[in-house]
Amino acid sequence: MTHRAAAATAVLLTTLTLAACSPSPDPADTPATGAGANPLTNPAGTKPGLAPISSAEDERAARELISTLATKGRGPKTGYERAEFGYAWMDTADGVPLAGNGCDTRNDLLKLHGRNARFRAGSDCVVVSMTLHDPYTGKDIAWKKTKAAEVQIDHVIPLSYSWQLGASRWPESKKRQLANDPLNLLPVQGRANSAKSDSGPASWLPPNTRVRCAYAVRFAQVALKYDLPVTPPDKRTMLRQCEG
């Protein structure tokens, strides 16, 4: 095991311990009230929301996590197509949470992060309305499927970004996992997601400054899970977000 991998493993074990020891959340503490899960205690990405990181202890843990990331320059985008990562929102990406449950990834994420979800008649899968707290803007969105684009599912590490950093050489199964892993997915305001495009943290950060450290942690968690480097400017930017 390399030194970087060993360091990353140690930090990940620390975050898992924090998650296990954290008190149960108050049922009233929901994403729609502006709350959510601290990414340091949500290493699988299966808890709703993205809570700000504000304590000095958590900021230190965040910097330790980010410091273990490998760096590399972005390569060419040659050959990239969304289809290289499987068809959109497939339920058959084995090896990630929520896969194979009979509900596509997009609806899984809407159910996970939304509040007061209502479903299509005769379905417990297709969400037709909900309230979402968008961590990127800090705003609540009363969403309806008739205006589906108002909420989009963001890939925290964009797929084309991953392609340029090495995913172009991955096996098909790993690419499908990255595209459908809840750790790498957040439902957010459509305009914010469009503004982000395939940017890394050095080029785009959430407009809601309170969650920028949490966003950097989530970006790092995905990169470490998939052994994916980030660019040097992105790493520097991520570290700065968690300096208090």
C-alpha positions in Angstrom: 0.0 0.0 0.0 1.4 3.4 -1.0 1.9 6.1 1.6 -1.0 8.2 0.0 -3.3 5.2 0.1 -2.4 4.4 3.7 -3.0 8.0 4.7 -6.4 8.1 2.9 -7.4 4.9 4.6 -6.6 6.2 8.0 -8.6 9.4 7.4 -11.5 7.4 6.0 -11.5 5.1 9.1 -11.6 8.3 11.3 -14.6 9.6 9.4 -16.4 6.2 9.7 -15.7 6.2 13.5 -17.2 9.7 13.7 -20.2 8.6 11.8 -20.7 5.6 14.1 -20.4 7.7 17.2 -22.6 10.6 16.1 -26.0 11.0 17.8 -29.1 10.2 15.9 -30.5 13.3 14.1 -33.6 15.0 15.3 -36.5 14.0 13.0 -37.3 17.6 12.5 -33.8 18.3 11.3 -34.5 17.8 7.5 -33.0 19.1 4.3 -36.0 21.3 3.8 -35.2 23.3 6.9 -31.7 23.9 5.7 -30.1 21.0 7.5 -28.6 17.8 6.3 -25.7 15.4 6.8 -22.2 16.5 7.6 -20.2 14.7 4.8 -17.6 13.6 7.3 -20.2 11.5 9.0 -21.8 10.4 5.7 -19.0 8.6 3.9 -21.4 6.5 1.8 -23.5 9.5 0.7 -26.7 7.7 1.8 -27.9 10.4 4.2 -29.9 13.3 2.9 -28.6 16.8 2.5 -25.2 18.5 2.7 -24.6 20.3 6.0 -22.0 23.0 6.4 -18.8 22.2 8.2 -18.1 24.8 10.7 -16.3 23.4 13.8 -12.5 23.8 14.0 -12.2 20.0 14.6 -14.2 19.1 11.5 -12.3 21.6 9.4 -9.0 20.0 10.5 -10.4 16.6 9.6 -11.5 18.0 6.2 -8.1 19.3 5.4 -6.5 16.0 6.4 -8.8 14.2 4.0 -8.2 16.6 1.1 -4.5 16.6 1.7 -4.3 12.9 0.8 -5.6 13.5 -2.8 -3.2 12.8 -5.7 -2.9 15.5 -8.3 -2.6 15.5 -12.1 -3.3 17.8 -14.9 -6.5 17.4 -16.9 -6.0 15.5 -20.1 -7.9 15.8 -23.4 -11.6 15.3 -23.6 -11.2 13.2 -26.7 -13.6 10.3 -26.9 -15.8 11.4 -24.0 -19.5 10.7 -24.3 -22.1 10.5 -21.5 -22.9 7.0 -22.8 -19.4 5.8 -21.9 -20.7 5.8 -18.3 -23.9 3.8 -19.1 -27.3 5.1 -20.0 -28.6 7.8 -17.7 -29.8 6.8 -14.3 -29.5 3.1 -14.7 -30.6 0.9 -11.8 -28.2 -1.8 -12.7 -24.8 -0.3 -11.7 -23.8 -3.1 -9.4 -21.7 -2.3 -6.3 -23.3 1.1 -5.3 -26.0 1.8 -2.7 -29.6 1.8 -4.0 -28.8 -0.1 -7.2 -31.1 -2.9 -8.2 -34.1 -1.7 -6.2 -36.4 -1.3 -9.2 -36.2 2.5 -9.2 -33.9 4.5 -11.4 -31.1 6.5 -9.9 -32.7 9.9 -10.4 -35.8 9.0 -8.5 -33.8 7.3 -5.8 -32.0 10.6 -5.2 -35.2 12.6 -5.3 -36.7 10.3 -2.6 -33.5 10.4 -0.5 -33.0 14.1 -0.5 -36.5 15.5 -0.9 -39.1 16.1 1.7 -42.9 15.4 1.5 -42.4 13.4 -1.7 -45.5 12.5 -3.6 -45.5 9.7 -6.2 -47.2 8.9 -9.5 -50.4 7.0 -9.0 -49.7 3.3 -8.6 -46.0 3.8 -8.1 -43.7 4.0 -5.1 -40.8 5.1 -7.3 -41.6 8.0 -9.6 -41.6 11.2 -7.6 -44.0 13.9 -9.0 -43.6 16.6 -6.3 -41.4 17.3 -3.3 -39.7 20.0 -1.3 -35.9 20.1 -1.8 -33.4 22.1 0.2 -30.7 22.9 -2.4 -27.3 23.0 -0.7 -25.7 24.8 -3.6 -27.9 27.9 -3.3 -29.2 27.5 0.3 -32.8 27.8 -1.1 -35.8 25.6 -0.7 -37.4 24.5 -4.0 -41.1 23.4 -4.2 -40.5 21.0 -7.2 -43.0 19.4 -9.5 -42.3 16.9 -12.3 -44.1 19.1 -14.7 -41.1 21.4 -14.5 -38.5 18.7 -14.1 -35.5 20.8 -15.1 -35.8 23.0 -12.0 -34.1 20.2 -10.1 -31.2 18.4 -11.7 -28.9 15.6 -10.3 -25.4 16.9 -10.1 -22.4 14.7 -10.4 -20.1 16.1 -7.7 -17.2 15.0 -9.7 -18.4 15.6 -13.3 -18.2 12.6 -15.6 -16.2 14.5 -18.2 -13.8 15.7 -15.5 -13.2 12.2 -14.4 -12.7 11.1 -18.0 -9.9 13.7 -18.3 -8.3 12.6 -15.0 -8.1 8.9 -15.9 -11.6 7.4 -16.1 -11.2 7.0 -19.8 -9.1 3.9 -19.0 -11.5 2.4 -16.4 -13.5 -0.7 -17.0 -17.1 -0.2 -17.9 -18.4 -1.4 -14.5 -16.4 1.3 -12.6 -17.6 4.1 -14.9 -21.2 3.0 -14.3 -20.6 3.0 -10.6 -19.2 6.6 -10.6 -22.2 7.8 -12.6 -24.8 6.2 -10.2 -23.1 6.3 -6.8 -25.1 8.4 -4.3 -21.8 9.7 -2.9 -21.2 11.4 -6.2 -24.8 12.7 -6.7 -26.8 15.6 -5.3 -30.2 17.0 -6.4 -29.7 20.7 -6.8 -31.2 23.8 -8.5 -31.0 23.3 -12.2 -29.5 26.7 -12.9 -26.7 26.1 -10.4 -26.0 22.7 -12.0 -25.9 24.2 -15.5 -23.5 26.9 -14.3 -21.2 24.3 -12.8 -21.0 22.3 -16.0 -17.9 20.1 -15.8 -15.9 22.5 -13.7 -13.6 21.5 -10.8 -13.5 23.4 -7.6 -11.0 25.9 -8.8 -13.4 27.1 -11.5 -16.7 26.7 -9.7 -17.9 26.5 -6.1 -21.5 26.6 -4.7 -22.9 30.1 -4.5 -23.8 29.2 -0.9 -20.5 29.9 0.8 -21.5 28.1 4.0 -21.3 24.7 2.2 -18.1 25.2 0.3 -16.0 23.2 2.7 -18.6 20.4 2.8 -18.6 20.4 -1.0 -14.8 20.1 -1.1 -15.0 17.2 1.4 -17.7 15.4 -0.8 -15.5 16.0 -3.9 -12.5 14.5 -2.0 -14.5 11.5 -0.8 -15.5 10.6 -4.3 -12.0 11.1 -5.6 -10.5 8.8 -2.9 -13.2 6.1 -3.3 -12.5 5.9 -7.0 -8.7 6.5 -6.8 -9.1 9.5 -9.0 -6.6 12.4 -8.9 -7.7 16.1 -9.0 -5.9 19.0 -10.6 -3.4 20.9 -8.4 -5.5 24.2 -8.5 -8.5 22.2 -7.5 -6.7 20.7 -4.5 -5.5 24.1 -3.4 -8.9 25.6 -3.7 -10.5 22.7 -1.8 -8.0 23.1 1.1 -8.7 26.9 1.3 -12.4 26.3 1.7 -11.8 24.5 5.0 -9.5 27.0 6.6 -12.2 28.6 8.7 
